[in-house]
Amino acid sequence: MRKTDIVVVGGSAAGATAAITARRHYPDKEVYVIRQEKQVMIPCGIPYIFGTLGSPAKNIMPDAMLENEGIKIAIEEVKAIDPAGKKISASGGEIAYDRLVLATGSLPGRLKVPGFEKDGAFAILKDVQHLETLQKRLQGAVNVVVIGCGFIGIEFADEIRKMGSDKKVTILEIAPYCLSLAYDEEFCVEMQETVRKRGIDIHTNAKVAEIQGNGKVEGVRLQDGTVIPADLMIFGIGAVSNVALARAAGIKLGPTGAIAVDRAMRTSGENIFACGDCAEKVSFFGGRPSPLRLASIATLEARIAGANLYGIRREHDGTVGVWSTAIGSLAMATAGLTETAARQNGYNCIAVVVEGLNRHPGSMPGGAPTKIKLVVEKNTGVLLGGQVRGNESAGEIINIVSACIQKRMLAEDIATFQMGTHPALTASPIAYQLVNAAELAIKALAAQRP
């Protein structure tokens, strides 16, 4: 039997980060990463292998990232966990551990309608061979249907369209708008229009009734009877936590079916931690279970788990939820609660919007109209969320908004935020959108006080 100090099961974003964090915090401990994949895909880069990157080989997480830290890698399948015996059974034999981190990730969601198993219906697996097969099939396909108009759906559709002007790409979405769980309606409408202008059809309020074809995909029939031709279709409808190992080992699961963890990322199993898509999430807002699964969340949890293996050093405050997406030159991002989500969660809130160029003067090259929407709790002035629409700078602006949310900053705090500005890099200090949005929020709050 092999013996080691720390075993991390899973080598993607959470597993790699947990291993590196553990090694840095406990340099005297041996760290072992066990994974099934010979090569690990960078999760968020997967859509771009079909257009921008051109190959799965250009979206690989380098093993040197682990090896340079002195972390050992084993390409094996873990078959069972024995919490009482502090060992795991893998295809290469048993391994005894002192501490165990589960980072088994998630599995793609599939719409279980008649025909979902037909040849040509692809879920998005984080597997090089699977994605190479999908890429080859896409090269010969003309009519491609993507089910789901969230991040996966629009990014895949846009990248497939880049493969050739002959590609007729259609997205089917059951909700009234694309990205409706991620942004308020006005942002969704703008992104939807942008996607359509790029030659992609979007059918909203569209419920799939059947995937048609004699053994292979030939079309998708909607509940209203509409049939959309399809040579190939892709499921872009989210993911479910991969908890088979934990369940079989008797480790407690949470309300959403993921592995239950405390704020230190400890599971119900002694000396067993979990992080990433396989671990239960709790919202920063109110502490309810959160369905969010993002690589950024996974790596945060991994940094907490890896640091806590031999003593609690960090705790999780709850999932804020920070994300962004870009189609062409249009980028959108969200941190925390949208106005819609805040009201649905019972918050008494106000929302303010500021728009202006992200350069000064406006004639400076590289500028883009940038819109910021802030959501503030009415009674306290605490920032609940923000959304940004602009160019690539939106991704970093939203990280500032997220930091403000995590520190439970008031609109007054943000209005006196000390920013650095430069004509070629940012908006004017006079018209800095984040600060001016906070000022508008303060004005709106004052107007509603008795």
N, C-alpha and C positions, 0 to 999 in steps of 0.2 A: 504494500500500500504506500502510495506517495503521501508525504506530509508537508504542509506549508502553513504559514501564518494566516494569510488573507487570500480568500478565493472570491473572485468576482465572476459571476455567471452572466455572460453577455458582453459583447465588445463594441456596441455602437456608442452613441453620444453619452448616455448615462454610464455605461460600463467602463468606457475608456477614461472618462473624467473621474469616476469614483476611484479607479485604480491609481491614476496619477496623483489625486489628492491624498489618498492613503499613503502612498510612497513618500510624498513630501512631508506629511505630518508625522509619519512613523518610519524614518529611514532605516531603522534596524530590523524592520519586518520584511519578510519575503512576500511578494504580491504576485498572484497567479491570475491571469484572465483566461477563462475558458469560453470558447465560442464555437459555433458550428461553421461559420463562414470563413473561407480562406481569405477572402477580401471583403472589407466592410464598406458599404456605401455611406456617403455623407447624406443623411436623410433629406435635408431641405434642398439639396442639389439635384435630386432625382428627376424632377420635371425637365431640367435643363439639358439632360443628356440627349434628348431627342432633337433639339434645335440648336441652342446656343453652343453647347459643348460638343455635341455630335457623337459621343460614345460613352458608355458606362465606365470605361477605363479612365476617363478624365474626371471621375467623381469618386475616387477611392480615398479612404482615410489611411494614411501611411502608418504601417506598423512601427516605423522608426520613432514615432511619437511616444510609444510605450517602451520600446526597447532602449531608447536613450535614457529613460528613467530607471532602467534596471528591472523592468517588469517582464515576467515570463508569460508567454502566450502558448496556449494549447488549443489546437483545432480538433475539438471533440464534441460529441453530443452528450449533454448531461441527461441522464435517464431518471434519476431519483435523488431526493435529498433525505438524509437521516438526521433530523435535528438532535435526537437523543444521543446518537453516536458521534455527532459532529463530523459527518463525512458525507460525501456525495458519490454517487455511482455514475461514471461516465463511460463512454465507449472504449476508452483506453484503460479502464480499471478504476479502482476506488481512490479517492483523495480525501485525506483527513485535513480539517481546517480548524483554526482557532476562531476566526471571524469569517462570516459569509455575507456577501452582498449580492442580492438578486437584482439584475438589470436586464430582465428577459424581454422588455419592450412590449410591442403590440403587434396585432395581426390586422390585415386590412378588412374593413367592413365590406360585406357583400349584400346586395339586395336580393333576397330569396324570392324571386318571382319565377314563374315557369320559364325554363330555358336558361337560367343563370349559369348552368354548368356547360353550355355549348362551347365548342371549339371557336375561339375568337373572342370570347368574353374574358377579359383580363382584370384581375385585381392587381394592386400595386404592391408587390413583394419587394423587400429590401435585399434583393438577391441578384448578383451580377448576371448569372446565366439566364434567369427569368427575364430580366430587363433587356438583355441582348436579343432574346427570342422576340420580345414585344417590339423592339426596334426594327428587326428584320421584317416582321409582319406588317408594321406600319408603312414600311417603304413600298409595299405592294398594294396597300389599301387606298381607296379613293374616298369612301364614305366612312367617317369615323364618328362614333357617338360616345360622348362622355356623360356619365350619369353622376350628377352632383355638381353644383356651381359654387362650391366653396373655394378655398385656396387651391386645393389639389386640382379641382375641375378647371378653373380658369387658367392656371399656369400650364397644365398639361395641354389644354386646347390651344393655347397661344404658341407653345413650343412645337406642337405637331403641325400647326399651320405653317411654321417656318420651314418645315421639311419640303414644302413645294406648293405652288399655287394651285395645283390640281387637287389638293386635299380639301374635301368638303367636311368641315368639322362642325358638329352640333352638340350643344350642351343641354341636358335636360335637368330641370330644377323644380322640385315640388313646391318650394316657397314662392312668394310673389316677386322676389328679387334675388339676384346673385349676392352672395356674401351677407345674407340677411342676419346671420347670427354674429357677425363680426363688426358690423358698422350700422350707424343710423341710416334711415332710408335715403336721405339726400346724397350720401356718399355711395351707397349701393347703386343708385340710379346712374351716377356719373361713371362709375366703373363699368356698369353694364353697357352703357352707350359706347365707351371706349373699346370694349371687347368686340362689340358688333361692328364697329368701324374697321376693325382689323380682319374682317371677313369671316367671323365666326357667328353661327346662328345660335341664339339662346331661346329656349322654350321654357318659360316660367309657368307656375301653377300646373306643371306637367307631372302626372303620376304614371309610372311605368306599370303596364299590366302584363306584358309578356315580351320575352326575347324570342323572336321568330327565326326559323331556319331548320333545314333538314340535316341535323347533326352539327352544323356550324352556323354561326351568326349570319343572318341575312337582313334582319330588320328589327326595329323595336316598336311595339304597338303600345300606344298610350291608352289610358282608361277612357278617353273620349273617342276612341276609335282611330285616331291618327296613326299612320304607320310611317316611320322614318327609316329609309334604307340604311343599312350598316354592313360594311365588310368586316368591321372590327369595333368592339366597344370596350370602354374602360370604366371600372367602378371607382369613383372618386368620392366616396361617401363616409370618409372617416375611418376610425380604427377601434379595435377592442383590445383590452389588456390581455397579454399573454401570461396567464396565471396557472397553467396546467401543473407545473412542477410544485408550486407553492400549495395549490389545493390538495394534491396527492400527498404532500408532506404534513397536512393538517394545519398549515399556517392560515390564520384568520384572514378572511376577505372583508372588504368594506362594502358600503351601500351601493356603489356603482359596479361592484364585481372585481375591482382591483385589489391588490394586497393592502390590507389595513396597516397603516404606519402612524407613529406618533410624531411630534414635532421634531424629534431628533432622527427621524427616518428608521426607527426600530420597528420590527414586526413583532408578532406574538411569539415567534420562535427565539429562544435564547441565543444571543450573539449573532442574530440574523437581521440584516438591514435590507431595505428595498428602496429603489429610486427609479425615476424615469416613467415611461408609459405604463409599466406594470404596477406602479404604486398608486394608491388612492390619493386624490387631491382634495384639499380643503380650501375653500375660497377665502381670500383676504377680507372679503366683505361679508361679514355675518357668520363665517365658519361653516357654511353648508358644503356638502360634497360638490366638487367641481368636475365637469367632464373634460376640461381642457387637457390636451396632450400636445406639447410642443417641445422641440429640441432644447430651446432655451430654458424651459421649466425643468427638463430632465437633467441638464447640466448643473443647474442650481441645486436640485435635490442631491445630485451626486457629490457636489462639493460639501454638502452638509453631512451626508452619510459617510463619506470617506474620512472626514475630519473627526467623526464621533466614534470610531470603531473601538478605541480604548479609553474613552472618557468623553463626556458630552462637552463639546466646545462651541457648537452652533445649534440654533433652532430655527425652524421654518415658521415664518409669520403667516403663511397662507399664500395661495396662488393669486397674484394680481391679474395676470393675463396680459401679455404684451406681444403684439405681432405686427407684421407689415407685409405688404405684397406690392408688386410692380408689374404693370403690363405696358410695354413700350416706355414712354417717358412719364407715364402717370404712376405715382406711388401713393399708397394709402397706408395708414398705420393707426393702431388703437392701443391704448393702455388703460387698464381698469374697466370701469363700467361705461357703456354707451348711455346716452340719455334714455333710450328705450329700455335697456337692461336695468338701469337705476330705478326707473319707475316701476318696472315689473317686480323688482325686489323690495318695494315698499319705501324707497327713499323719497323724501320731500326735497326736490332739487330744482335748480335753475340751470339753464344751458346758455352759453354765450358763444358767438362766432366772430372771429376776426380774420380778415384776408388781406394780403399784401405781398409784394415782391420779396424774395429772399436775398436780394442784393440791393446795394444803394451806391449811387443813384440808380434809377430804374433802367438807365441806358447801359449799365454794366453787363457784359456778356455772361451767359450762363445762368441768368436769373429765371425764376419761374414763379407764377402766382402760388402762394402758399396759404392754405386755409387751416386755421386751428379752431377746434371746438372744445371747450372745457365744460365739464359737468361738476357742479358744486352743490354740496348739501346746504339747504336753505337756512337752517337754524344755526349751524356752526361755521359755515364758510369753508369746511374741509373739502379738499379736492377729491372727487370720486373717480374721475376718468377724463380722458382726452382723446381726440381724434385729429389726425393730420392728413391733409391732401396737398401734394406738391410734387417735387421731383425726388431724386435719390436722397436728398437731405432729410426727407421725412423719417427715414429709418433711425437717424440719430436724434432728431428732435423728440421723437416719441420716447426714447430712452430717458431723456431729461424729464419728460412728463411722468414716466413711471417712477423715477427717483422721488419726485415730489409727492406722488401718491403714497409710496412706501413709507415716507417720513411723515405722512398725515399732515402735510402742509396746508395752511389756510390760503385763501385767495390773497390775503394781505401779505403773506410771506412771499408769494410768487410775484406780486406787484413790486416788491423791493428786492427781487432777485438780481444779483450782480452778474451781468453777462459781459462777455467779451465780443466785440463786433469788428468786422472788417468789410470794406466795400465789395471785395471779390468773394467773400465767404458767407456773409450773413445779411439779414435785414438790417435796416437802420436802427440805431439805438433809440431813436424817437418812435419808430413804428414797429419795434420788435414784437412779433405777434403774440408770443406767450405772455409777456408782461402786459400788453394791452388787453388781451383777453381777460386776464386777472383783474385789471382795473374795471373793465365792463361788468365783471361778476360782482365786484364790490359795490358798484353803482346800483346794479339790479337788487342786490341784497338790501341796501339801504332804502331803496324805494318801497320795499315791501314791509319794512318795519313799522309798527304802529307809532 
